[in-house]
C-alpha cells in the first residue's frame, strides 16, 4: 500500500505511478506532487515537484477550525501534526503569554489564537517566506493577538517577556542551546513543549527540568521518531 499525505488541495506522494489515481478518486485534490528529498537546508523544507494536476505548490489547508495558506516548497508544514497541535491548543489557559520559537506559517500560533483566550503569542521564524505567510494567515483567520517576528529565535527571545508556554517545534534542530534559551524566558510554573528527534534526544541535558509528559509524535523513518517533551523548570 502506497502512503501519501494531503496538504489542502495537494497530495504529496512517494510513488508517481499513483498520481492519476489520486486525482480521480479524491475530488478535493487538485495537485499531485512527489518528494525530491529529505528535509534539508536552514528552513527545514521538504522540497516537492508537481507531477500531475494544477502546477502550484501553494494551497489552503484546513485543520482545528483554522485555514492556513502555505507554499510547501517555501515553508515547512506537516499535516501529520494536526493532532499534536490540537493537544497543545487544549492545554492553553486564558490569559497565557506564549512564545512560538519556530512558528513557520503559524499552524500552532493561529490554532491557539483562534481557539483559546491566550493573551499574546510571539511567533518567531527566520524564514522570510514563513513570516509572510504567517501575516496572511493572521489576516485570513481574523486574529489579533499574534506578533509575527522575523529573526533568529535565540536572539529574538532575549528581548521578549517571560512566557507561560513556549513551543519549540524544530525536532532536528533543537539542542541544549535552544532549550537553555527557552528556559530563561519561562515563567515559574510555565511549560516548554520541546520537540526532538529520537537520535538527538540522548544528548539533551534535562537535569534542570521536570518532565511532565513524553510523547512520541510521529515516526519519520524506520526506527526514528519525533518526540515532544513537556517540561517545567525545577
Long-range contacts (C-beta under 8 A, 24 or more apart in sequence): 5-78, 5-79, 5-80, 6-79, 7-59, 7-61, 7-70, 7-72, 7-77, 7-79, 8-59, 8-60, 8-61, 8-62, 8-68, 8-70, 9-54, 9-59, 9-60, 10-56, 10-57, 10-59, 10-72, 12-46, 12-48, 12-72, 13-51, 16-51, 19-51, 19-52, 19-53, 20-52, 22-52, 23-52, 23-53, 29-53, 30-54, 31-55, 31-56, 31-57, 31-59, 33-57, 33-72, 39-76, 39-172, 42-126, 42-127, 43-75, 43-76, 43-126, 43-127, 43-129, 43-130, 44-76, 44-102, 44-170, 44-172, 44-173, 45-72, 45-73, 45-74, 45-75, 45-76, 46-72, 46-76, 47-73, 48-72, 48-73, 63-107, 63-111, 64-89, 64-111, 64-114, 64-115, 65-111, 65-114, 65-115, 66-107, 66-110, 66-111, 66-114, 66-115, 66-137, 66-141, 67-137, 67-140, 67-141, 68-105, 68-106, 68-107, 68-110, 68-137, 69-105, 69-133, 69-136, 69-137, 69-140, 70-105, 70-133, 71-129, 71-133, 74-127, 74-129, 74-130, 74-133, 75-104, 75-105, 75-127, 75-129, 75-130, 75-133, 76-104, 76-127, 76-130, 77-104, 77-105, 77-107, 78-218, 80-218, 81-107, 81-169, 81-217, 81-218, 84-215, 84-217, 84-228, 85-111, 86-111, 87-215, 88-112, 88-167, 88-193, 89-115, 89-116, 91-165, 91-191, 92-116, 92-118, 92-165, 93-164, 94-118, 95-119, 96-163, 96-164, 96-165, 97-121, 97-122, 97-161, 97-162, 97-163, 97-164, 97-165, 97-187, 98-122, 98-163, 98-164, 98-165, 98-166, 98-167, 99-124, 99-157, 99-160, 99-163, 99-165, 99-166, 99-167, 99-182, 99-185, 100-124, 100-166, 100-167, 100-169, 101-153, 101-157, 101-166, 101-167, 101-168, 101-169, 101-170, 101-178, 101-182, 102-153, 102-167, 102-168, 102-169, 102-170, 102-173, 103-130, 103-134, 103-148, 104-130, 104-133, 104-134, 104-169, 105-130, 105-133, 105-134, 105-137, 106-133, 106-134, 106-137, 106-138, 106-146, 106-148, 108-167, 108-169, 109-134, 109-146, 110-134, 110-137, 110-138, 110-141, 110-143, 110-146, 113-138, 113-141, 113-143, 113-144, 113-145, 113-146, 114-141, 114-143, 118-145, 119-145, 120-145, 120-147, 121-145, 121-146, 121-147, 122-147, 122-149, 122-160, 122-163, 123-147, 123-148, 123-149, 124-149, 124-150, 124-151, 124-153, 124-156, 124-157, 125-149, 125-150, 125-153, 126-150, 126-151, 126-152, 126-153, 153-178, 153-181, 154-178, 154-181, 157-181, 157-182, 157-184, 157-185, 160-185, 161-185, 162-186, 162-187, 162-190, 163-187, 163-190, 164-189, 164-190, 164-191, 165-190, 165-191, 165-192, 165-193, 166-190, 166-191, 166-192, 166-193, 167-193, 168-192, 168-193, 168-194, 168-195, 169-193, 169-195, 170-195, 171-195, 171-196, 171-197, 171-200, 171-217, 171-226, 171-227, 172-197, 172-200, 174-200, 174-204, 175-200, 175-203, 175-204, 176-203, 176-204, 176-205, 179-204, 179-205, 183-208, 183-209, 183-233, 186-232, 186-233, 188-233, 189-232, 190-232, 190-233, 191-230, 191-231, 191-232, 192-229, 192-230, 192-231, 192-232, 193-228, 193-229, 193-230, 193-231, 194-228, 194-229, 194-230, 194-231, 195-226, 195-227, 195-228, 196-226, 196-227, 196-228, 196-229, 197-224, 197-225, 197-226, 197-227, 198-223, 198-224, 198-225, 198-226, 198-227, 199-224, 201-227, 206-231, 208-233, 208-234, 209-233, 209-234, 210-234
